[in-house]
Amino acid sequence: MASTQEIITAATDLGKLIASHDSAKRFEDVLKKLSQDVDAQRLLNDLNRLTTKISQKEMHGQPIEVHEKHEIEKLRQSVARNAVLRDFQVAQMDYVDLMRQVDEAMAGRTGGSGAPSPLDDLDDELPLQTP
């Protein structure tokens, strides 16, 4: 039986391996770029705020105004044109995919245990969010 310290040591080693992976390095790099790009941060915040507002309206059965639909489309187009946010989204998806693979390996699914994963419910298309 493994000791707690052995598990902690293995987890620390795994963390170091993950941090050295290309997708983790790219994600860290793009996070630094994003933290220095005020326009990209503003776009991301505006999009997240409006998306939240619209979601809340939908949950309460309130109508979504035409101007809100136009505004969210305009924001999505602006996000798509922003190089830092495009890079962020790609890096985020690559990193989440790495974490999914690690989660599956830890759950033993490569060995066929079939244990459920907390990442199973993640959508293929993740919203743009900063960690």
C-alpha positions as CSV (number, residue, x, y, z in Angstrom):
1,M,0.0,0.0,0.0
2,A,1.3,3.5,-0.9
3,S,1.9,6.0,1.8
4,T,0.5,9.5,1.8
5,Q,4.0,10.8,1.3
6,E,4.6,8.5,-1.7
7,I,1.4,9.8,-3.3
8,I,2.3,13.4,-2.6
9,T,5.8,12.9,-4.1
10,A,4.3,11.2,-7.2
11,A,1.8,14.1,-7.5
12,T,4.6,16.6,-7.3
13,D,6.5,14.8,-10.0
14,L,3.4,14.7,-12.2
15,G,2.9,18.4,-11.7
16,K,6.5,19.1,-12.8
17,L,6.0,16.9,-15.9
18,I,2.7,18.6,-16.8
19,A,4.4,22.0,-16.3
20,S,7.2,21.0,-18.7
21,H,4.7,19.9,-21.4
22,D,4.5,22.0,-24.6
23,S,0.8,22.7,-24.1
24,A,1.3,23.9,-20.5
25,K,4.2,26.1,-21.5
26,R,2.1,27.6,-24.4
27,F,-0.8,28.2,-22.1
28,E,1.4,29.9,-19.5
29,D,2.9,32.1,-22.3
30,V,-0.4,33.2,-23.7
31,L,-1.7,33.9,-20.2
32,K,1.2,36.3,-19.8
33,K,0.4,38.0,-23.1
34,L,-3.3,38.2,-22.1
35,S,-2.4,39.8,-18.8
36,Q,-0.5,42.5,-20.7
37,D,-3.2,43.2,-23.3
38,V,-5.8,45.6,-21.9
39,D,-7.9,45.5,-25.0
40,A,-8.1,41.7,-25.0
41,Q,-9.0,41.7,-21.4
42,R,-11.7,44.2,-21.9
43,L,-13.2,42.2,-24.8
44,L,-13.1,39.0,-22.8
45,N,-14.7,40.7,-19.8
46,D,-17.4,42.4,-21.9
47,L,-18.2,39.1,-23.6
48,N,-18.4,37.1,-20.4
49,R,-20.5,39.8,-18.7
50,L,-23.0,39.9,-21.6
51,T,-23.1,36.1,-21.9
52,T,-23.9,35.8,-18.2
53,K,-26.6,38.5,-18.4
54,I,-28.2,36.7,-21.4
55,S,-28.0,33.3,-19.6
56,Q,-29.7,34.7,-16.6
57,K,-32.4,36.2,-18.7
58,E,-33.0,32.8,-20.4
59,M,-33.1,31.0,-17.0
60,H,-35.8,33.5,-15.8
61,G,-37.8,33.3,-19.0
62,Q,-37.1,36.9,-19.9
63,P,-36.8,37.9,-23.5
64,I,-33.4,38.6,-25.1
65,E,-33.4,42.0,-26.7
66,V,-32.4,42.4,-30.3
67,H,-29.7,44.9,-29.3
68,E,-28.2,42.3,-26.9
69,K,-28.1,39.7,-29.7
70,H,-26.3,42.2,-32.0
71,E,-23.9,43.2,-29.2
72,I,-22.9,39.6,-28.4
73,E,-22.4,38.9,-32.1
74,K,-20.2,42.0,-32.4
75,L,-18.2,41.0,-29.3
76,R,-17.7,37.4,-30.6
77,Q,-16.4,38.8,-33.9
78,S,-14.1,41.2,-32.1
79,V,-12.8,38.3,-30.0
80,A,-12.3,36.2,-33.1
81,R,-10.2,39.0,-34.7
82,N,-8.0,39.4,-31.6
83,A,-4.8,37.4,-32.1
84,V,-4.1,37.1,-28.3
85,L,-7.6,35.8,-27.6
86,R,-7.5,33.4,-30.5
87,D,-4.1,32.1,-29.2
88,F,-5.6,31.9,-25.7
89,Q,-8.5,29.8,-26.8
90,V,-6.3,27.4,-28.7
91,A,-3.8,27.1,-25.9
92,Q,-6.7,26.6,-23.4
93,M,-8.2,23.8,-25.4
94,D,-4.9,22.1,-25.8
95,Y,-4.2,22.3,-22.1
96,V,-7.6,21.1,-21.1
97,D,-7.2,18.1,-23.5
98,L,-3.9,17.3,-21.8
99,M,-5.6,17.4,-18.4
100,R,-8.4,15.2,-19.7
101,Q,-5.9,12.6,-20.8
102,V,-4.1,12.8,-17.5
103,D,-7.5,12.4,-15.7
104,E,-8.4,9.4,-17.8
105,A,-5.0,7.8,-17.1
106,M,-5.4,8.4,-13.3
107,A,-8.9,7.0,-13.4
108,G,-7.5,3.9,-15.0
109,R,-9.7,4.2,-18.1
110,T,-6.8,3.3,-20.3
111,G,-6.8,0.0,-18.3
112,G,-10.6,-0.3,-18.6
113,S,-11.8,0.5,-15.0
114,G,-14.6,2.7,-16.4
115,A,-14.4,5.0,-13.4
116,P,-16.3,8.3,-14.1
117,S,-14.2,11.4,-14.5
118,P,-15.0,14.9,-13.2
119,L,-13.9,16.2,-16.6
120,D,-16.5,14.0,-18.5
121,D,-19.0,16.9,-18.5
122,L,-16.8,19.5,-20.1
123,D,-18.1,20.8,-23.3
124,D,-16.0,20.5,-26.5
125,E,-16.2,24.2,-26.9
126,L,-15.1,25.9,-23.7
127,P,-16.0,29.5,-23.0
128,L,-13.1,31.9,-22.8
129,Q,-12.3,32.2,-19.2
130,T,-9.1,33.1,-17.4
131,P,-8.1,30.7,-14.6
